[in-house]
């Protein structure tokens, strides 16, 4: 269900502000499954807001190896 939530956000994320998007993705980024976190990071990397960059940097420092690698690539794309 959480992966589906992430996919739905990917479809409608252009209608949301950065703050709304961060609020909706908070639980998805705290999930213990890497595939959910990575899918959410891929949604967030399309934005270039300061708060989103800070969140991705936090994931690089404290996330699992797969999530940290994906967040680092996302930061490089921003």
VOGU-3710 file (C-alpha; in Angstrom, 3 decimals, decimal comma):
1> xxxxxxxxxx> 0,000/0,000/0,000  2,838/2,405/0,793  4,480/1,759/-2,546  1,159/2,554/-4,197  0,983/5,776/-2,165  4,402/6,719/-3,449  3,374/5,997/-7,033  0,226/8,106/-6,671  2,304/10,987/-5,332  4,576/10,633/-8,327
11> xxxxxxxxxx> 1,557/11,128/-10,578  0,187/14,236/-8,814  3,285/15,782/-7,223  3,313/18,701/-9,649  0,099/19,995/-8,036  1,615/20,159/-4,531  3,866/22,714/-2,887  7,174/21,587/-1,397  5,754/21,771/2,143  2,716/19,673/1,224
21> xxxxxxxxxx> 4,883/17,131/-0,542  7,221/16,836/2,434  4,271/16,423/4,770  2,823/13,614/2,650  6,122/11,788/2,200  7,232/11,888/5,839  5,791/8,457/6,692  6,982/6,941/3,420  10,565/8,013/4,092  10,453/6,484/7,580
31> xxxxxxxxxx> 9,443/3,083/6,200  11,819/0,185/6,861  11,566/-1,153/3,292  14,138/0,260/0,911  11,905/0,023/-2,138  9,343/2,371/-0,555  11,991/4,889/0,504  13,722/4,777/-2,881  10,456/5,278/-4,741  9,694/8,282/-2,545
41> xxxxxxxxxx> 13,174/9,732/-3,101  12,644/9,455/-6,859  9,493/11,535/-6,443  11,291/14,162/-4,367  14,308/14,532/-6,644  12,259/16,409/-9,209  12,066/19,378/-6,842  14,862/21,800/-6,036  13,622/23,283/-2,767  15,976/23,880/0,129
51> xxxxxxxxxx> 13,906/21,777/2,532  13,862/18,862/0,117  17,628/19,075/-0,339  18,098/19,076/3,436  15,867/16,024/3,765  17,779/14,165/1,059  21,068/15,066/2,765  19,677/13,653/6,011  18,840/10,397/4,233  22,382/10,244/2,836
61> xxxxxxxxxx> 23,774/10,490/6,372  21,356/8,201/8,199  19,556/5,983/5,677  20,320/2,461/4,576  23,031/2,006/1,973  20,583/1,686/-0,932  18,507/4,670/0,199  21,623/6,761/0,837  22,989/6,005/-2,641  19,678/6,941/-4,253
71> xxxxxxxx> 19,431/10,149/-2,198  22,996/11,083/-3,158  22,185/10,610/-6,842  19,010/12,678/-6,366  21,035/15,487/-4,796  23,379/15,358/-7,756  20,433/15,750/-10,129  19,175/18,835/-8,306
//
